[in-house]
Amino acid sequence: MIQPGARSLRKIAVVGRGTAGALAAASVTRLHPDKDHELHHIYDSRIPVIGVGEGSWPSLVQELQRLTNLPHETVQQRLKGTRKYGVAFEGWGRRNRDFTHFFTPQQVSYAYHLSADLMADLLHESTQARHIDAKVLNITRVEGGARVDFEGRAPERYDLVFDARGFPRELHPDRHIDIAFIPTNTAVIRRCPATIGEERAGPVLQHTYTRAVARPNGWIFVIPLTAHTSYGYIFNRDVSGLAAVEADFDAFLEAERVPAFEQRAVIPFPNFVHRRIYDGAIARVGNAAAFMEPLEATAIVSAQLQIGMVLQMRLNRPIEHLERDAPAVNRFLVNNMLCYGLFVGWHYSCGSRYDSEFWRRARDRVWPQYRKAADPEAVDCAALGKFDDMIELLNRPVIDKADWNRMCAVPLTSYAQMSQGLGC
Ligand SMILES: Cc1cc2nc3c(=O)[nH]c(=O)nc-3n(C[C@H](O)[C@H](O)[C@H](O)COP(=O)(O)OP(=O)(O)OC[C@H]3O[C@@H](n4cnc5c(N)ncnc54)[C@H](O)[C@@H]3O)c2cc1C
């Protein structure tokens, strides 16, 4: 197939070597039709990757097979992975019962629980790039492309730059939409022994689920890999002190009879969507583009979408359309990220089994801000309308078959399962 955009995409940079940067670099290598294109993979080895991000969505299974050309079984084993069929919620909502949000079709479609480091290694093997270990000072738009300024190196000009440098240092209202309706902002990460052993003959076939367990100060994720089990306590540091969270984390692990743990990190995080994810020359991907707390593991799937949309448009559309395409792609991506945010924030709308300060605040004060935060005038996209449409569909006595495949970032089936489980 002739890809008319490929001629104007000769020199590309990916800045960052975390999950998002690794996916972007492997995607350029895989999708660019001209093998003599130039790809620079730039990162500062003194700045560590975030390294968490062990849950995914089913599209990653196909994507990794395509990018690596390896069979699914091999990919899963290389990732020390297990098959994730959904998220098991414990203690959420007003019904006081546990429930599962399955991928659709239920018990068929699966994603991976994966080691983020091993996934990056796997993707590097499938990437053909010149590696540059240097600090990037600035990425700026210039005529027909973008310029990257380095510390201690001459600047370079590129036709397209993927900016995968991770979280912004601070949020600025001109540049970022603050998703203020999500009530958490910090994670404590612990690593515990594996509960699922590696199979010698092949990948682990057992169905596994990310557990999302409500706790007085927030919730705990439990992600089973064959190398270890990952635990994270997600909370709000402005509401709960770290000591109280650590003590409740200890109590949880003790009740679960987890014999030992390794303390990994305390990670503060912002909840935001960048207003300019793509401007035609610079594409922000991964945590540089958007982030919301990890309740539904929306970060890797978001990076896949950002990278895929930008590359497909640049390769398949003639360059003359770029000025018109870029705002449309940007609006689509901002809209999609904000829809993810609304879906995640809505999980808090019915509280949990705990009548604690965290849960009262989340339900009564934080979530109700969603209409203001996602006001179409303020965010220049229609995410709020799409979200309202989903809730309206759920409230209908009969959902017409024509609506079954509707989505607001995630399918109607996901909204329906959450609505049933939470009791809202
Ligand atoms: C608690 C927690 C749990 C999470 N769980 C999940 C999950 O289950 N599923 C999921 O999909 N996501 C999850 N995430 C999100 C996860 O962080 C992302 O999926 C993923 O790691 C993307 O990170 P990144 O590549 O954008 O950035 P990072 O991993 O931060 O990488 C940034 C890269 O940029 C480089 N860099 C930075 N600044 C410069 C500079 N100036 N010059 C040169 N190089 C630079 C660094 O060296 C690094 O290589 C979670 C996040 C948190 C906080």
The ligand as a Gaussian input file, in Angstrom:
#p B3LYP/6-31G(d) Opt

LIG

0 1
 C        0.930000       3.742000      41.092000
 C        0.836000       3.603000      39.629000
 C        0.345000       2.436000      39.077000
 C        0.210000       2.311000      37.710000
 N       -0.332000       1.173000      37.193000
 C       -0.576000       1.110000      35.872000
 C       -1.214000      -0.028000      35.309000
 O       -1.542000      -0.984000      35.982000
 N       -1.432000      -0.027000      33.979000
 C       -1.068000       1.015000      33.182000
 O       -1.347000       0.987000      31.987000
 N       -0.423000       2.051000      33.683000
 C       -0.178000       2.135000      34.996000
 N        0.468000       3.215000      35.508000
 C        0.958000       4.223000      34.589000
 C        2.400000       3.971000      34.165000
 O        3.159000       4.943000      34.828000
 C        2.519000       4.137000      32.668000
 O        1.808000       3.132000      32.037000
 C        3.889000       3.992000      32.058000
 O        4.866000       3.714000      32.937000
 C        4.224000       5.162000      31.177000
 O        5.303000       5.911000      31.634000
 P        6.058000       6.824000      30.612000
 O        6.812000       5.976000      29.659000
 O        5.107000       7.812000      30.045000
 O        7.057000       7.660000      31.533000
 P        8.287000       7.225000      32.445000
 O        8.284000       5.797000      32.794000
 O        8.345000       8.230000      33.537000
 O        9.560000       7.442000      31.489000
 C       10.084000       8.704000      31.193000
 C       11.325000       8.562000      30.330000
 O       11.716000       9.843000      29.881000
 C       13.092000      10.052000      30.117000
 N       13.258000      11.480000      30.370000
 C       12.576000      12.256000      31.255000
 N       13.002000      13.535000      31.163000
 C       13.966000      13.538000      30.209000
 C       14.777000      14.574000      29.660000
 N       14.690000      15.837000      30.087000
 N       15.661000      14.236000      28.716000
 C       15.762000      12.965000      28.263000
 N       15.014000      11.962000      28.734000
 C       14.128000      12.244000      29.700000
 C       13.456000       9.190000      31.311000
 O       14.825000       8.846000      31.296000
 C       12.534000       7.977000      31.024000
 O       13.208000       7.110000      30.137000
 C        0.621000       3.363000      36.866000
 C        1.153000       4.536000      37.417000
 C        1.246000       4.674000      38.784000
 C        1.797000       5.933000      39.349000

